[in-house]
Amino acid sequence: MKRKHAKTLSLIFSRPVSGNIKWQEIESLLVALGAETVEREGSRLEIYLFGVVRVFHRPHPSPDTDKGAVASIRKWLEENGVTP
């Protein structure tokens, strides 16, 4: 895992939940973990990883991911053995 992805993973698992993580960095981390992404309608992004499909909204107009999405991604990664 590249240093950039390790830093993003650490931010995802930091307490309290960070509200300053750019969505593009999270998306890049998930792709590095082997995710396949599919553009959906609107600003939705379908992510296939760990044999599961999850759909997330890309944040806009701000590039920062909201805390609820970060917590959801953290839980999903944790359930599949991905931790910093």
C-alpha positions as CSV (number, residue, x, y, z in Angstrom):
1,M,0.0,0.0,0.0
2,K,1.3,3.4,-0.9
3,R,2.1,5.9,1.8
4,K,-0.8,8.1,0.5
5,H,-3.3,5.3,0.9
6,A,-1.9,4.4,4.4
7,K,-2.4,8.0,5.4
8,T,-6.0,8.1,4.1
9,L,-6.7,4.8,5.9
10,S,-5.4,6.3,9.2
11,L,-7.6,9.3,8.7
12,I,-10.6,7.0,8.2
13,F,-9.9,5.2,11.5
14,S,-9.1,8.3,13.5
15,R,-11.3,9.2,16.5
16,P,-13.3,11.4,16.5
17,V,-14.4,10.9,12.9
18,S,-12.7,13.3,10.6
19,G,-14.7,15.6,8.4
20,N,-11.7,16.7,6.3
21,I,-11.1,13.7,4.1
22,K,-11.4,14.3,0.4
23,W,-13.7,11.9,-1.4
24,Q,-11.1,11.4,-4.2
25,E,-8.6,10.1,-1.6
26,I,-11.1,7.6,-0.2
27,E,-12.0,6.5,-3.8
28,S,-8.3,6.1,-4.6
29,L,-7.8,4.0,-1.5
30,L,-10.7,1.7,-2.3
31,V,-9.4,1.2,-5.9
32,A,-6.0,0.4,-4.5
33,L,-7.7,-2.3,-2.3
34,G,-9.1,-3.8,-5.5
35,A,-12.5,-2.1,-5.8
36,E,-14.3,-1.9,-9.2
37,T,-16.2,1.4,-9.6
38,V,-19.2,2.2,-11.8
39,E,-20.6,5.6,-12.4
40,R,-24.3,5.8,-11.7
41,E,-26.9,8.5,-12.2
42,G,-26.4,11.8,-10.5
43,S,-23.3,11.9,-8.3
44,R,-23.6,8.3,-7.2
45,L,-20.7,5.8,-7.4
46,E,-21.2,2.1,-7.2
47,I,-18.2,0.3,-5.6
48,Y,-17.8,-3.4,-5.8
49,L,-15.3,-4.6,-3.1
50,F,-15.1,-7.7,-0.8
51,G,-17.9,-9.4,-2.8
52,V,-20.3,-6.6,-1.9
53,V,-21.7,-3.7,-3.9
54,R,-22.1,-0.4,-2.1
55,V,-23.4,2.9,-3.5
56,F,-22.0,6.2,-2.3
57,H,-22.8,9.8,-3.2
58,R,-19.8,11.9,-4.2
59,P,-19.9,15.0,-2.1
60,H,-20.5,18.3,-3.8
61,P,-19.9,21.2,-4.0
62,S,-17.3,20.6,-1.2
63,P,-14.9,17.7,-1.9
64,D,-14.9,16.7,1.8
65,T,-16.6,13.5,2.7
66,D,-19.2,13.8,5.5
67,K,-18.6,12.1,8.8
68,G,-21.5,9.6,8.3
69,A,-20.0,8.3,5.1
70,V,-16.5,8.1,6.7
71,A,-18.0,6.1,9.6
72,S,-19.8,3.8,7.2
73,I,-16.6,3.2,5.1
74,R,-14.6,2.6,8.3
75,K,-17.1,-0.1,9.5
76,W,-17.1,-1.7,6.0
77,L,-13.3,-1.9,6.0
78,E,-13.1,-3.1,9.5
79,E,-15.6,-5.9,8.9
80,N,-13.3,-7.1,6.1
81,G,-10.1,-7.0,8.0
82,V,-8.7,-3.8,6.6
83,T,-7.2,-1.6,9.4
84,P,-4.3,0.8,9.6
